[in-house]
């Protein structure tokens, strides 16, 4: 045993784990946080932060080119990569470690396994604890295509660490990660093809959202191979030959796998505390409890896999441990894709509402009809749409496509979360000229 029992051991230092550990440390508890790699997890080093840093230069260039009389280009890729390195602290977690140690959190380096109630083994050393918080995150899913293990395929980690943009790339997956990586590579000068098994990009969103993003990708020269799967791969003169299920072939310098992620819950001893995770991850209640004395937060749970959800769950779990009456409400989680144009959504789609038996009405506004689009630049494409419960007269879903959609979706997030009546939204005075006006205009078009 290490010296004395901990009040809590948090397994994993991603957004959820850090959220729990920091709050418990601030409350004066004796807390340990276990991490096998970098303290901070995926988001600051290999996901959210480097992705947005690498997407930003291309977005800025595209926005500038829409303004008459302005010229812009990415002049120095090495400088872009250097900025990414600054954002990710050069893959050095020392600053994060100091921050949590200053909050009274002890960082234990190594791989953790639960060994029954109140026991966590880290690289062979057993630690006693009153509480266990599982925050092990997720890992990429590599499709079972023949030969994919022979071509040096990248996942998001390798893509975020790149030093040189490949001349030709094939991205497997048209979900949020796939489309962001595809556009980032295209902005860097790569010729990019996207293979997606569904017949549209971002298949979980409204069809009109997919259509707008596909239009933007086509205009940027990104090839979309939709409704197809990669069947086999083979190395070929330093390149990789990909063969799809319809016989289509592409020879590329780099293949990037972005076909989804799965909860990292195998071989961590969950069965020793009576937790049996499903395919979607660990089931938790609205206090993030998974079992007696065990909490789980973030991508390892069946909750939506977003950094902001993990942080929120961490706050809920910490509150429960501290005896505070806070319960999770995930009814209005924003989901944003930082492409150009940006995509943002919240709540249900029309298809999800039908499955839930909710009668809905919908309305949308094209951003081109807004004065803000006129001042923003030429050729601005985008849309804002609302979905309302026809009986209750409240918004149950929304989507936004366009410049900075991730910022102005939050009026809709609040509307869904608080069940604000459509009549109230119709009467909102929105700042002129802004893209937020589109949400008010869409509310005025709803037939409820």
Number of C-alpha atoms within 10 A of each C-alpha: 10 9 7 10 17 19 19 26 31 31 29 29 28 25 28 33 34 26 21 30 33 23 22 24 22 15 13 12 18 19 27 24 26 25 23 16 14 19 28 19 23 21 16 20 25 19 18 16 17 24 23 19 20 24 24 18 19 22 21 14 16 17 20 17 16 15 15 9 7 10 11 13 13 14 8 10 16 11 11 19 19 14 16 22 18 13 17 21 15 13 15 13 17 11 11 16 17 14 12 21 17 13 18 21 27 20 20 19 15 15 16 25 19 22 18 14 19 20 21 24 19 19 13 11 11 16 20 21 21 14 20 27 26 26 31 28 28 19 16 16 14 18 15 11 15 14 15 21 12 11 19 13 18 17 22 18 15 12 23 24 18 12 13 12 19 18 15 19 24 25 26 28 26 28 20 21 23 25 24 22 27 28 25 27 25 24 23 20 15 20 20 28 21 25 26 25 18 17 15 21 28 24 16 15 22 17 14 14 24 20 14 19 24 19 12 17 22 12 10 14 14 20 17 20 20 16 14 19 20 23 18 16 22 17 17 13 8 10 17 24 21 25 19 17 13 11 11 13 14 16 18 21 21 23 27 23 24 28 21 18 14 17 24 18 23 10 10 18 18 22 14 14 19 14 15 16 19 12 11 14 21 26 20 18 12 15 23 25 20 25 18 12 16 24 27 32 37 32 29 26 31 18 18 16 18 19 18 16 21 28 20 21 30 29 27 25 32 26 18 18 19 13 9 11 10 14 16 15 13 15 15 21 19 21 20 20 20 23 26 25 23 20 29 25 29 26 25 22 20 23 13 14 18 12 9 10 9 17 13 22 18 20 18 21 21 19 23 16 12 18 14 18 21 15 12 17 14 14 12 18 18 25 23 28 27 31 25 28 19 17 11 15 18 23 30 28 26 31 29 33 29 25 23 17 25 19 14 19 25 19 14 29 24 16 22 24 17 13 16 16 18 23 14 12 21 16 12 13 9 15 9 11 14 15 27 23 22 24 28 24 23 23 28 17 17 22 13 18
